[in-house]
Amino acid sequence: MEKRKTLRIVVIALVAIVVVAGALWGRQYYNDRYVSSDYYAMVPPGYDATPGSLLSMNGDEMGPGVEFELTAYDESGAAREVSIRVYSVESDFYRGEEMPAPGDFLLVKASKQIVTGWAITDESQLPGGVLELLKAG
């Protein structure tokens, strides 16, 4: 009888450990994937924003658009590379977004893993030293 009670306690403890570990992993995954910070980028003058054919990770045609590969900075000046896809009106994936033009400033919301959103912003909305970093880059 004592062995069954001990076994039951061990099983309950193992289940509790698995549940807690899963919850911690899930929380970390969510934070890394969806909790974003603000970054600022500029589409460089002369950037080729001509819509071309965009492909999925599997190589499937997704329609016309532009994939912007930009260097973005947070308020402290830390840099990171961001990738933003903007689909043309002709694409089934068009979301009503205005196509950024060379020289436009962007507010980019990015998590550790993905860009969660972006918007064209005004130069006056850029934090302190970020404007100098963008114009120098």
NUKOLLUM-236051 format. One record per residue: x negated, y negated, z of N, C-alpha, C in turn; residue number from 0; residue in three letters. Coordinates in steps of 0.1 Angstrom, whole numbers. Layout:
<rodrens>
<n_east X; n_north Y; n_up Z; ca_east X; ca_north Y; ca_up Z; c_east X; c_north Y; c_up Z; nuti NUM; drenmar Ala>
...
</rodrens>
This chain:
<rodrens>
<n_east -8; n_north 12; n_up 0; ca_east 0; ca_north 0; ca_up 0; c_east -9; c_north -13; c_up 0; nuti 0; drenmar Met>
<n_east -20; n_north -12; n_up 8; ca_east -29; ca_north -23; ca_up 9; c_east -35; c_north -26; c_up -5; nuti 1; drenmar Glu>
<n_east -39; n_north -16; n_up -13; ca_east -45; ca_north -17; ca_up -26; c_east -35; c_north -24; c_up -35; nuti 2; drenmar Lys>
<n_east -22; n_north -21; n_up -35; ca_east -12; ca_north -28; ca_up -44; c_east -11; c_north -43; c_up -40; nuti 3; drenmar Arg>
<n_east -11; n_north -46; n_up -28; ca_east -10; ca_north -60; ca_up -24; c_east -23; c_north -68; c_up -29; nuti 4; drenmar Lys>
<n_east -35; n_north -62; n_up -27; ca_east -47; ca_north -68; ca_up -32; c_east -47; c_north -69; c_up -47; nuti 5; drenmar Thr>
<n_east -42; n_north -59; n_up -54; ca_east -42; ca_north -60; ca_up -68; c_east -32; c_north -71; c_up -73; nuti 6; drenmar Leu>
<n_east -21; n_north -72; n_up -66; ca_east -11; ca_north -82; ca_up -70; c_east -17; c_north -96; c_up -68; nuti 7; drenmar Arg>
<n_east -24; n_north -98; n_up -57; ca_east -31; ca_north -111; ca_up -54; c_east -41; c_north -114; c_up -65; nuti 8; drenmar Ile>
<n_east -49; n_north -104; n_up -69; ca_east -59; ca_north -106; ca_up -79; c_east -52; c_north -110; c_up -93; nuti 9; drenmar Val>
<n_east -42; n_north -103; n_up -96; ca_east -35; ca_north -105; ca_up -109; c_east -29; c_north -119; c_up -109; nuti 10; drenmar Val>
<n_east -22; n_north -123; n_up -98; ca_east -17; ca_north -137; ca_up -96; c_east -27; c_north -147; c_up -98; nuti 11; drenmar Ile>
<n_east -39; n_north -145; n_up -91; ca_east -50; ca_north -154; ca_up -92; c_east -55; c_north -156; c_up -106; nuti 12; drenmar Ala>
<n_east -57; n_north -144; n_up -113; ca_east -61; ca_north -145; ca_up -127; c_east -52; c_north -152; c_up -136; nuti 13; drenmar Leu>
<n_east -39; n_north -150; n_up -134; ca_east -29; ca_north -157; ca_up -142; c_east -29; c_north -172; c_up -139; nuti 14; drenmar Val>
<n_east -31; n_north -175; n_up -127; ca_east -32; ca_north -190; ca_up -123; c_east -44; c_north -196; c_up -130; nuti 15; drenmar Ala>
<n_east -55; n_north -189; n_up -129; ca_east -67; ca_north -194; ca_up -135; c_east -65; c_north -196; c_up -150; nuti 16; drenmar Ile>
<n_east -59; n_north -187; n_up -157; ca_east -57; ca_north -188; ca_up -172; c_east -47; c_north -199; c_up -175; nuti 17; drenmar Val>
<n_east -37; n_north -201; n_up -167; ca_east -27; ca_north -212; ca_up -169; c_east -34; c_north -225; c_up -167; nuti 18; drenmar Val>
<n_east -42; n_north -227; n_up -156; ca_east -49; ca_north -240; ca_up -154; c_east -59; c_north -242; c_up -165; nuti 19; drenmar Val>
<n_east -67; n_north -232; n_up -168; ca_east -77; ca_north -234; ca_up -179; c_east -70; c_north -238; c_up -192; nuti 20; drenmar Ala>
<n_east -59; n_north -232; n_up -196; ca_east -51; ca_north -235; ca_up -208; c_east -46; c_north -249; c_up -207; nuti 21; drenmar Gly>
<n_east -41; n_north -253; n_up -196; ca_east -36; ca_north -267; ca_up -194; c_east -47; c_north -277; c_up -196; nuti 22; drenmar Ala>
<n_east -59; n_north -275; n_up -190; ca_east -70; ca_north -284; ca_up -191; c_east -75; c_north -285; c_up -205; nuti 23; drenmar Leu>
<n_east -76; n_north -273; n_up -212; ca_east -80; ca_north -273; ca_up -226; c_east -70; c_north -281; c_up -235; nuti 24; drenmar Trp>
<n_east -57; n_north -278; n_up -232; ca_east -47; ca_north -285; ca_up -240; c_east -47; c_north -300; c_up -238; nuti 25; drenmar Gly>
<n_east -50; n_north -305; n_up -226; ca_east -50; ca_north -319; ca_up -223; c_east -63; c_north -325; c_up -230; nuti 26; drenmar Arg>
<n_east -74; n_north -318; n_up -230; ca_east -86; ca_north -323; ca_up -236; c_east -84; c_north -324; c_up -251; nuti 27; drenmar Gln>
<n_east -78; n_north -313; n_up -257; ca_east -75; ca_north -313; ca_up -271; c_east -66; c_north -325; c_up -275; nuti 28; drenmar Tyr>
<n_east -56; n_north -327; n_up -267; ca_east -46; ca_north -338; ca_up -270; c_east -54; c_north -352; c_up -270; nuti 29; drenmar Tyr>
<n_east -62; n_north -354; n_up -259; ca_east -69; ca_north -366; ca_up -258; c_east -79; c_north -368; c_up -269; nuti 30; drenmar Asn>
<n_east -86; n_north -358; n_up -273; ca_east -96; ca_north -359; ca_up -284; c_east -89; c_north -361; c_up -297; nuti 31; drenmar Asp>
<n_east -77; n_north -356; n_up -299; ca_east -71; ca_north -357; ca_up -312; c_east -62; c_north -369; c_up -314; nuti 32; drenmar Arg>
<n_east -55; n_north -373; n_up -303; ca_east -44; ca_north -383; ca_up -305; c_east -45; c_north -396; c_up -297; nuti 33; drenmar Tyr>
<n_east -54; n_north -396; n_up -287; ca_east -56; ca_north -409; ca_up -279; c_east -66; c_north -417; c_up -286; nuti 34; drenmar Val>
<n_east -62; n_north -428; n_up -291; ca_east -70; ca_north -436; ca_up -300; c_east -75; c_north -449; c_up -294; nuti 35; drenmar Ser>
<n_east -86; n_north -454; n_up -300; ca_east -92; ca_north -467; ca_up -296; c_east -92; c_north -476; c_up -308; nuti 36; drenmar Ser>
<n_east -93; n_north -489; n_up -306; ca_east -94; ca_north -499; ca_up -317; c_east -108; c_north -500; c_up -323; nuti 37; drenmar Asp>
<n_east -108; n_north -499; n_up -336; ca_east -121; ca_north -502; ca_up -343; c_east -117; c_north -512; c_up -354; nuti 38; drenmar Tyr>
<n_east -128; n_north -519; n_up -359; ca_east -126; ca_north -529; ca_up -369; c_east -135; c_north -526; c_up -381; nuti 39; drenmar Tyr>
<n_east -130; n_north -527; n_up -393; ca_east -138; ca_north -524; ca_up -405; c_east -135; c_north -535; c_up -415; nuti 40; drenmar Ala>
<n_east -143; n_north -536; n_up -425; ca_east -141; ca_north -545; ca_up -436; c_east -143; c_north -537; c_up -449; nuti 41; drenmar Met>
<n_east -134; n_north -538; n_up -459; ca_east -136; ca_north -533; ca_up -472; c_east -147; c_north -541; c_up -478; nuti 42; drenmar Val>
<n_east -159; n_north -536; n_up -481; ca_east -169; ca_north -544; ca_up -487; c_east -166; c_north -550; c_up -500; nuti 43; drenmar Pro>
<n_east -171; n_north -563; n_up -502; ca_east -169; ca_north -569; ca_up -515; c_east -175; c_north -560; c_up -526; nuti 44; drenmar Pro>
<n_east -168; n_north -558; n_up -537; ca_east -173; ca_north -549; ca_up -547; c_east -169; c_north -535; c_up -546; nuti 45; drenmar Gly>
<n_east -162; n_north -531; n_up -535; ca_east -158; ca_north -518; ca_up -532; c_east -148; c_north -513; c_up -543; nuti 46; drenmar Tyr>
<n_east -150; n_north -502; n_up -549; ca_east -141; ca_north -497; ca_up -560; c_east -128; c_north -492; c_up -554; nuti 47; drenmar Asp>
<n_east -118; n_north -500; n_up -554; ca_east -105; ca_north -496; ca_up -548; c_east -95; c_north -492; c_up -560; nuti 48; drenmar Ala>
<n_east -101; n_north -487; n_up -571; ca_east -92; ca_north -482; ca_up -582; c_east -86; c_north -469; c_up -578; nuti 49; drenmar Thr>
<n_east -73; n_north -468; n_up -578; ca_east -67; ca_north -455; ca_up -575; c_east -72; c_north -443; c_up -584; nuti 50; drenmar Pro>
<n_east -75; n_north -432; n_up -577; ca_east -79; ca_north -420; ca_up -585; c_east -71; c_north -409; c_up -579; nuti 51; drenmar Gly>
<n_east -74; n_north -397; n_up -584; ca_east -67; ca_north -385; ca_up -579; c_east -72; c_north -380; c_up -566; nuti 52; drenmar Ser>
<n_east -64; n_north -379; n_up -556; ca_east -68; ca_north -375; ca_up -543; c_east -64; c_north -360; c_up -541; nuti 53; drenmar Leu>
<n_east -73; n_north -353; n_up -535; ca_east -71; ca_north -338; ca_up -533; c_east -70; c_north -335; c_up -519; nuti 54; drenmar Leu>
<n_east -63; n_north -324; n_up -516; ca_east -61; ca_north -319; ca_up -502; c_east -74; c_north -311; c_up -499; nuti 55; drenmar Ser>
<n_east -75; n_north -307; n_up -486; ca_east -87; ca_north -299; ca_up -482; c_east -87; c_north -286; c_up -490; nuti 56; drenmar Met>
<n_east -76; n_north -281; n_up -495; ca_east -75; ca_north -269; ca_up -503; c_east -78; c_north -271; c_up -518; nuti 57; drenmar Asn>
<n_east -80; n_north -284; n_up -522; ca_east -82; ca_north -287; ca_up -536; c_east -69; c_north -290; c_up -544; nuti 58; drenmar Gly>
<n_east -58; n_north -290; n_up -537; ca_east -45; ca_north -293; ca_up -544; c_east -43; c_north -308; c_up -546; nuti 59; drenmar Asp>
<n_east -38; n_north -311; n_up -558; ca_east -35; ca_north -325; ca_up -562; c_east -25; c_north -331; c_up -552; nuti 60; drenmar Glu>
<n_east -28; n_north -343; n_up -547; ca_east -19; ca_north -350; ca_up -538; c_east -14; c_north -363; c_up -544; nuti 61; drenmar Met>
<n_east -18; n_north -366; n_up -556; ca_east -14; ca_north -379; ca_up -562; c_east -24; c_north -389; c_up -562; nuti 62; drenmar Gly>
<n_east -21; n_north -401; n_up -569; ca_east -31; ca_north -411; ca_up -570; c_east -32; c_north -419; c_up -557; nuti 63; drenmar Pro>
<n_east -44; n_north -424; n_up -554; ca_east -47; ca_north -432; ca_up -542; c_east -61; c_north -435; c_up -541; nuti 64; drenmar Gly>
<n_east -65; n_north -441; n_up -530; ca_east -79; ca_north -444; ca_up -527; c_east -83; c_north -439; c_up -513; nuti 65; drenmar Val>
<n_east -94; n_north -433; n_up -512; ca_east -100; ca_north -429; ca_up -500; c_east -111; c_north -438; c_up -496; nuti 66; drenmar Glu>
<n_east -109; n_north -446; n_up -486; ca_east -119; ca_north -456; ca_up -481; c_east -128; c_north -449; c_up -471; nuti 67; drenmar Phe>
<n_east -141; n_north -449; n_up -473; ca_east -151; ca_north -444; ca_up -464; c_east -158; c_north -457; c_up -459; nuti 68; drenmar Glu>
<n_east -155; n_north -460; n_up -446; ca_east -160; ca_north -473; ca_up -441; c_east -167; c_north -471; c_up -427; nuti 69; drenmar Leu>
<n_east -176; n_north -481; n_up -424; ca_east -182; ca_north -481; ca_up -411; c_east -173; c_north -491; c_up -403; nuti 70; drenmar Thr>
<n_east -169; n_north -486; n_up -391; ca_east -161; ca_north -494; ca_up -382; c_east -168; c_north -496; c_up -369; nuti 71; drenmar Ala>
<n_east -164; n_north -507; n_up -362; ca_east -170; ca_north -510; ca_up -349; c_east -160; c_north -513; c_up -339; nuti 72; drenmar Tyr>
<n_east -163; n_north -508; n_up -326; ca_east -154; ca_north -511; ca_up -315; c_east -158; c_north -525; c_up -309; nuti 73; drenmar Asp>
<n_east -151; n_north -529; n_up -299; ca_east -154; ca_north -542; ca_up -293; c_east -168; c_north -544; c_up -288; nuti 74; drenmar Glu>
<n_east -174; n_north -533; n_up -284; ca_east -188; ca_north -534; ca_up -279; c_east -198; c_north -533; c_up -290; nuti 75; drenmar Ser>
<n_east -194; n_north -531; n_up -302; ca_east -203; ca_north -530; ca_up -313; c_east -208; c_north -516; c_up -317; nuti 76; drenmar Gly>
<n_east -202; n_north -506; n_up -310; ca_east -206; ca_north -492; ca_up -314; c_east -200; c_north -489; c_up -327; nuti 77; drenmar Ala>
<n_east -208; n_north -483; n_up -336; ca_east -203; ca_north -480; ca_up -350; c_east -199; c_north -465; c_up -351; nuti 78; drenmar Ala>
<n_east -190; n_north -463; n_up -360; ca_east -186; ca_north -450; ca_up -364; c_east -180; c_north -450; c_up -378; nuti 79; drenmar Arg>
<n_east -181; n_north -439; n_up -385; ca_east -176; ca_north -438; ca_up -398; c_east -161; c_north -434; c_up -398; nuti 80; drenmar Glu>
<n_east -153; n_north -440; n_up -406; ca_east -139; ca_north -437; ca_up -406; c_east -135; c_north -435; c_up -421; nuti 81; drenmar Val>
<n_east -125; n_north -426; n_up -423; ca_east -120; ca_north -423; ca_up -436; c_east -105; c_north -426; c_up -436; nuti 82; drenmar Ser>
<n_east -101; n_north -435; n_up -445; ca_east -87; ca_north -439; ca_up -446; c_east -82; c_north -436; c_up -460; nuti 83; drenmar Ile>
<n_east -71; n_north -428; n_up -461; ca_east -65; ca_north -425; ca_up -474; c_east -52; c_north -434; c_up -476; nuti 84; drenmar Arg>
<n_east -52; n_north -441; n_up -487; ca_east -40; ca_north -449; ca_up -490; c_east -35; c_north -444; c_up -504; nuti 85; drenmar Val>
<n_east -23; n_north -439; n_up -503; ca_east -17; ca_north -434; ca_up -516; c_east -10; c_north -445; c_up -524; nuti 86; drenmar Tyr>
<n_east -10; n_north -444; n_up -537; ca_east -3; ca_north -453; ca_up -546; c_east 12; c_north -450; c_up -546; nuti 87; drenmar Ser>
<n_east 19; n_north -460; n_up -551; ca_east 34; ca_north -459; ca_up -551; c_east 38; c_north -447; c_up -559; nuti 88; drenmar Val>
<n_east 30; n_north -442; n_up -569; ca_east 34; ca_north -431; ca_up -577; c_east 32; c_north -418; c_up -570; nuti 89; drenmar Glu>
<n_east 26; n_north -418; n_up -558; ca_east 23; ca_north -405; ca_up -551; c_east 35; c_north -401; c_up -542; nuti 90; drenmar Ser>
<n_east 37; n_north -388; n_up -541; ca_east 48; ca_north -384; ca_up -532; c_east 44; c_north -387; c_up -517; nuti 91; drenmar Asp>
<n_east 32; n_north -390; n_up -515; ca_east 27; ca_north -392; ca_up -501; c_east 27; c_north -407; c_up -497; nuti 92; drenmar Phe>
<n_east 31; n_north -416; n_up -507; ca_east 32; ca_north -430; ca_up -504; c_east 40; c_north -433; c_up -492; nuti 93; drenmar Tyr>
<n_east 35; n_north -442; n_up -483; ca_east 42; ca_north -445; ca_up -471; c_east 45; c_north -460; c_up -470; nuti 94; drenmar Arg>
<n_east 44; n_north -467; n_up -481; ca_east 47; ca_north -482; ca_up -480; c_east 36; c_north -490; c_up -476; nuti 95; drenmar Gly>
<n_east 24; n_north -485; n_up -475; ca_east 12; ca_north -492; ca_up -471; c_east 7; c_north -501; c_up -482; nuti 96; drenmar Glu>
<n_east 3; n_north -513; n_up -478; ca_east -4; ca_north -522; ca_up -487; c_east -18; c_north -517; c_up -490; nuti 97; drenmar Glu>
<n_east -22; n_north -517; n_up -502; ca_east -35; ca_north -512; ca_up -506; c_east -46; c_north -523; c_up -502; nuti 98; drenmar Met>
<n_east -55; n_north -519; n_up -493; ca_east -65; ca_north -529; ca_up -489; c_east -74; c_north -533; c_up -502; nuti 99; drenmar Pro>
<n_east -78; n_north -545; n_up -502; ca_east -86; ca_north -550; ca_up -513; c_east -100; c_north -553; c_up -507; nuti 100; drenmar Ala>
<n_east -110; n_north -554; n_up -516; ca_east -123; ca_north -557; ca_up -512; c_east -123; c_north -571; c_up -504; nuti 101; drenmar Pro>
<n_east -130; n_north -571; n_up -493; ca_east -130; ca_north -583; ca_up -484; c_east -120; c_north -583; c_up -473; nuti 102; drenmar Gly>
<n_east -110; n_north -573; n_up -474; ca_east -100; ca_north -573; ca_up -463; c_east -106; c_north -567; c_up -450; nuti 103; drenmar Asp>
<n_east -101; n_north -572; n_up -439; ca_east -105; ca_north -567; ca_up -426; c_east -94; c_north -557; c_up -421; nuti 104; drenmar Phe>
<n_east -98; n_north -546; n_up -415; ca_east -88; ca_north -536; ca_up -410; c_east -90; c_north -534; c_up -396; nuti 105; drenmar Leu>
<n_east -78; n_north -532; n_up -389; ca_east -78; ca_north -527; ca_up -375; c_east -75; c_north -512; c_up -377; nuti 106; drenmar Leu>
<n_east -84; n_north -504; n_up -372; ca_east -83; ca_north -490; ca_up -373; c_east -81; c_north -484; c_up -360; nuti 107; drenmar Val>
<n_east -71; n_north -476; n_up -358; ca_east -68; ca_north -468; ca_up -346; c_east -74; c_north -454; c_up -348; nuti 108; drenmar Lys>
<n_east -84; n_north -450; n_up -340; ca_east -91; ca_north -437; ca_up -343; c_east -93; c_north -430; c_up -329; nuti 109; drenmar Ala>
<n_east -90; n_north -417; n_up -330; ca_east -94; ca_north -409; ca_up -318; c_east -108; c_north -403; c_up -320; nuti 110; drenmar Ser>
<n_east -112; n_north -394; n_up -312; ca_east -125; ca_north -388; ca_up -314; c_east -126; c_north -380; c_up -327; nuti 111; drenmar Lys>
<n_east -114; n_north -375; n_up -332; ca_east -113; ca_north -366; ca_up -343; c_east -108; c_north -372; c_up -356; nuti 112; drenmar Gln>
<n_east -98; n_north -381; n_up -355; ca_east -90; ca_north -385; ca_up -366; c_east -87; c_north -400; c_up -365; nuti 113; drenmar Ile>
<n_east -84; n_north -406; n_up -377; ca_east -78; ca_north -419; ca_up -378; c_east -63; c_north -417; c_up -375; nuti 114; drenmar Val>
<n_east -57; n_north -424; n_up -365; ca_east -43; ca_north -422; ca_up -362; c_east -35; c_north -434; c_up -368; nuti 115; drenmar Thr>
<n_east -41; n_north -444; n_up -373; ca_east -34; ca_north -455; ca_up -380; c_east -43; c_north -466; c_up -383; nuti 116; drenmar Gly>
<n_east -38; n_north -475; n_up -391; ca_east -46; ca_north -487; ca_up -395; c_east -37; c_north -498; c_up -400; nuti 117; drenmar Trp>
<n_east -42; n_north -510; n_up -401; ca_east -35; ca_north -521; ca_up -406; c_east -45; c_north -532; c_up -411; nuti 118; drenmar Ala>
<n_east -41; n_north -539; n_up -421; ca_east -49; ca_north -550; ca_up -426; c_east -47; c_north -561; c_up -415; nuti 119; drenmar Ile>
<n_east -58; n_north -568; n_up -411; ca_east -57; ca_north -578; ca_up -401; c_east -64; c_north -591; c_up -406; nuti 120; drenmar Thr>
<n_east -63; n_north -601; n_up -398; ca_east -69; ca_north -614; ca_up -401; c_east -82; c_north -615; c_up -395; nuti 121; drenmar Asp>
<n_east -91; n_north -622; n_up -401; ca_east -105; ca_north -624; ca_up -396; c_east -104; c_north -630; c_up -381; nuti 122; drenmar Glu>
<n_east -95; n_north -638; n_up -379; ca_east -94; ca_north -645; ca_up -365; c_east -90; c_north -635; c_up -354; nuti 123; drenmar Ser>
<n_east -85; n_north -623; n_up -358; ca_east -82; ca_north -613; ca_up -348; c_east -93; c_north -604; c_up -344; nuti 124; drenmar Gln>
<n_east -105; n_north -606; n_up -351; ca_east -117; ca_north -597; ca_up -348; c_east -123; c_north -602; c_up -335; nuti 125; drenmar Leu>
<n_east -127; n_north -592; n_up -326; ca_east -134; ca_north -596; ca_up -314; c_east -148; c_north -602; c_up -317; nuti 126; drenmar Pro>
<n_east -153; n_north -609; n_up -307; ca_east -166; ca_north -616; ca_up -307; c_east -176; c_north -612; c_up -318; nuti 127; drenmar Gly>
<n_east -185; n_north -603; n_up -315; ca_east -196; ca_north -600; ca_up -324; c_east -193; c_north -591; c_up -335; nuti 128; drenmar Gly>
<n_east -181; n_north -586; n_up -336; ca_east -177; ca_north -576; ca_up -346; c_east -178; c_north -582; c_up -360; nuti 129; drenmar Val>
<n_east -174; n_north -595; n_up -361; ca_east -174; ca_north -601; ca_up -374; c_east -188; c_north -602; c_up -380; nuti 130; drenmar Leu>
<n_east -197; n_north -605; n_up -372; ca_east -211; ca_north -606; ca_up -377; c_east -216; c_north -592; c_up -381; nuti 131; drenmar Glu>
<n_east -212; n_north -582; n_up -373; ca_east -216; ca_north -568; ca_up -377; c_east -210; c_north -564; c_up -390; nuti 132; drenmar Leu>
<n_east -198; n_north -567; n_up -392; ca_east -191; ca_north -564; ca_up -405; c_east -197; c_north -571; c_up -417; nuti 133; drenmar Leu>
<n_east -199; n_north -584; n_up -415; ca_east -205; ca_north -591; ca_up -426; c_east -219; c_north -588; c_up -429; nuti 134; drenmar Lys>
<n_east -227; n_north -583; n_up -419; ca_east -241; ca_north -579; ca_up -421; c_east -241; c_north -565; c_up -428; nuti 135; drenmar Ala>
<n_east -231; n_north -556; n_up -425; ca_east -231; ca_north -543; ca_up -429; c_east -228; c_north -541; c_up -443; nuti 136; drenmar Gly>
</rodrens>
